[in-house]
């Protein structure tokens, strides 16, 4: 599948800001079944590119003149569901056993996760798939918002969360089973509605498979309708735009458009 994507983020400020900085993680990379054919970022300030600690392609956007709005547009074409190996890991596996306020398990989550273990057997792909199915049934899906997602503990206790919150909960369950796991942020294309949405899912690492991707909100493994943008321990490491500005309050709007292109006949 070939997807043409345009992702626009717009901040409207209540007052002029003299200075602001945004960290952007809006650039996909080759790997995990996707190939980037072209991709551009358009911004109104000064932008510098770097690679962050998790290996994500990131940019720092600096606006040092008075401004009342910020518009960031990411666009390009990505081919999915193809045989492209994952990129090399930049961090050792124990890093992805670290708990954060968003992905840490409590005792209730630990008990829940350990119910999927069989005496004398370790964690395998079937165990994690069963865990994903159970979480999908247990947690009601909430609409995605621009706010910081709920923690794994709050999501489990409330029985509801968006795709990012569900990914945090799955990661917490993996940590309870001593399985390295990480948060993935990107896009999910709904072929039934021809819409693409900001979306979160999780990678878990198994000895026999390496990294496997689990989309808890959709109860499936990652496939050709997913486009990866960034990974991290939780949403804060992989969020598309994080901003620092003065006291001016902001109103955020996000628009994502997609066009599915017919694949060339072989």
C-alpha positions in Angstrom: 0.0 0.0 0.0 1.2 3.5 -0.8 -0.1 6.3 1.3 0.2 10.0 0.6 0.0 11.8 4.0 -0.4 15.5 5.0 -0.3 16.2 8.7 -0.8 19.8 9.8 -0.5 21.1 13.4 -1.6 24.6 14.2 -1.2 26.5 17.5 -3.1 29.8 17.9 -1.9 31.9 20.9 -3.9 34.2 23.0 -1.1 36.7 23.0 2.1 37.4 21.1 5.0 35.1 22.1 8.5 36.5 21.8 10.2 33.1 21.8 9.2 29.4 21.5 10.8 26.1 20.9 9.2 22.9 19.5 10.7 19.4 19.4 9.3 17.7 16.3 9.1 13.9 15.8 7.2 13.9 12.5 9.6 12.2 10.2 9.2 8.4 9.5 12.1 6.1 8.7 12.5 3.0 6.7 12.0 -0.3 8.5 9.3 -2.4 10.1 7.6 -3.0 6.8 7.6 0.6 5.6 9.7 2.6 3.1 9.7 6.4 2.9 9.6 7.5 -0.7 9.6 11.2 0.1 8.9 13.4 3.1 9.1 17.1 3.9 8.5 19.4 6.9 7.4 23.0 6.4 7.6 25.5 9.3 7.7 29.2 9.7 10.8 29.3 11.9 14.4 28.0 12.0 14.7 24.2 12.1 17.6 21.9 12.8 17.6 18.1 12.4 19.1 15.6 14.8 18.7 12.0 15.9 17.4 11.5 19.5 18.4 8.9 22.1 15.9 6.4 20.7 17.1 6.7 17.1 14.1 8.8 16.0 14.6 11.5 13.3 13.8 14.7 15.2 13.9 18.4 14.6 14.2 21.5 16.9 12.0 24.4 15.7 13.0 27.8 17.1 10.8 30.9 16.7 12.6 34.0 18.1 10.4 36.7 16.6 7.0 37.8 18.0 4.4 35.4 16.8 0.7 34.7 17.5 0.5 31.3 15.7 2.6 28.3 14.8 1.9 26.0 11.8 3.8 22.8 11.2 3.1 20.8 8.1 4.5 17.3 7.5 3.8 15.6 4.2 5.1 12.8 2.0 4.6 9.3 0.6 5.1 6.1 2.5 4.9 2.6 1.1 3.8 0.0 3.6 3.4 -3.8 4.0 6.7 -4.6 2.3 9.8 -6.6 3.4 12.0 -3.9 5.0 14.1 -5.0 8.0 13.9 -2.9 11.2 16.7 -0.3 11.8 19.5 -1.1 14.2 18.7 -0.6 17.9 20.3 2.5 19.4 19.8 1.4 23.1 20.2 -1.9 25.0 17.2 -4.0 25.8 17.3 -3.3 29.6 16.4 0.3 28.9 13.0 -0.8 27.7 12.3 -2.4 31.1 12.4 1.0 32.8 9.2 2.2 34.4 7.9 5.8 33.9 4.9 7.5 35.5 3.0 6.6 32.3 4.0 3.0 31.8 4.6 1.5 35.3 2.5 -1.4 36.6 0.9 -1.5 40.0 0.0 -4.6 41.9 -3.4 -4.9 40.1 -1.7 -4.8 36.7 1.0 -7.3 37.8 -1.7 -9.8 38.9 -3.6 -9.4 35.7 -0.5 -9.9 33.5 0.7 -12.9 35.4 -2.6 -14.7 34.8 -1.4 -15.3 31.2 1.6 -17.3 32.3 1.7 -21.1 32.2 3.7 -22.8 34.9 7.1 -24.0 33.4 6.8 -21.9 30.3 8.1 -18.5 29.4 6.5 -15.6 27.6 6.1 -16.1 23.9 4.2 -14.4 21.0 1.0 -16.4 21.8 1.0 -15.1 25.4 1.4 -11.5 24.3 -1.3 -11.9 21.7 -3.7 -13.3 24.3 -2.8 -10.4 26.6 -3.5 -7.9 23.8 -6.9 -9.6 23.1 -7.8 -9.4 26.8 -6.9 -5.7 27.2 -8.8 -4.9 24.0 -12.0 -6.4 25.5 -11.4 -4.9 29.0 -10.6 -1.3 28.0 -13.2 0.9 26.3 -11.7 3.0 23.5 -11.9 6.7 24.0 -11.4 9.3 21.2 -7.9 10.5 20.8 -7.2 14.0 22.1 -4.2 16.3 22.1 -3.8 15.9 25.8 -1.2 13.8 27.6 -2.6 10.2 27.6 -3.5 8.6 30.9 -1.1 6.4 32.7 -1.3 2.6 32.6 -2.5 2.6 36.2 -5.3 5.1 35.6 -6.3 3.3 32.3 -6.6 -0.1 34.0 -8.5 1.3 37.0 -11.0 3.3 34.9 -11.4 0.7 32.2 -11.1 3.2 29.4 -8.4 5.1 27.4 -7.3 6.1 23.9 -4.9 4.2 21.8 -1.9 5.8 23.5 -3.2 4.9 27.0 -3.8 1.3 25.9 -0.3 1.1 24.6 1.0 2.3 28.0 -1.1 -0.4 29.7 0.3 -3.1 27.4 3.8 -1.9 28.1 3.1 -2.0 31.9 1.9 -5.6 31.5 5.0 -6.5 29.6 7.2 -5.0 32.3 5.3 -7.1 34.9 6.3 -10.2 32.8 10.0 -8.9 32.5 9.5 -8.4 28.7 11.2 -5.3 27.2 8.6 -3.0 25.6 8.4 0.5 24.1 5.8 3.0 22.9 5.3 3.7 19.2 3.6 6.8 17.8 2.5 7.1 14.2 -0.5 6.9 12.0 -3.3 4.3 11.5 -5.2 4.2 8.2 -8.8 3.1 8.4 -9.5 1.7 5.0 -13.2 1.5 5.8 -13.5 5.3 6.2 -10.4 6.3 4.1 -9.2 8.3 7.2 -5.9 8.3 8.9 -5.5 9.1 12.6 -2.7 9.8 15.0 -2.3 6.5 16.8 -0.3 4.7 19.4 0.7 1.1 19.8 3.6 -0.9 21.4 6.6 -3.0 20.5 7.6 -6.0 22.7 10.8 -7.8 22.3 11.0 -11.7 22.3 14.1 -13.8 22.0 12.6 -15.8 19.0 11.2 -12.9 17.2 12.9 -9.7 18.1 10.6 -6.7 18.2 6.9 -7.4 17.5 4.3 -4.7 17.2 0.9 -4.9 19.0 -2.0 -2.5 18.3 -4.2 -2.9 21.4 -6.8 -0.4 20.3 -7.4 -2.4 17.1 -6.7 -5.8 18.5 -4.1 -6.8 15.9 -0.4 -6.9 15.1 1.0 -3.9 13.3 0.5 -4.3 9.5 0.3 -2.3 6.3 -2.2 0.3 7.7 0.4 1.5 10.3 3.0 4.2 9.6 5.6 4.6 12.4 7.0 8.0 13.3 8.8 7.6 16.6 9.4 5.3 19.6 10.3 5.8 23.2 9.6 4.6 26.7 6.2 6.3 26.6 4.2 8.9 24.8 6.3 11.8 26.0 9.4 10.4 24.3 7.6 9.9 21.0 5.0 12.6 20.8 4.9 14.4 17.4 5.2 17.9 18.8 6.3 19.1 22.2 6.4 22.8 22.8 8.0 25.3 25.2 6.8 28.9 25.1 6.2 31.9 27.3 3.0 32.4 29.3 0.7 32.8 26.3 -2.0 30.2 26.3 -2.4 28.1 23.2 -5.2 26.5 21.3 -4.2 23.4 19.3 -5.8 22.0 16.1 -4.5 19.0 14.2 -5.5 17.8 10.7 -4.3 14.6 9.1 -5.2 13.8 5.5 -4.3 10.7 3.5 -4.7 9.5 -0.1 -4.3 5.8 -0.9 -2.5 5.3 -4.2 -2.9 2.2 -6.4 0.1 0.1 -6.3 1.9 -0.5 -9.6 1.2 -3.9 -11.2 4.1 -6.2 -11.3 
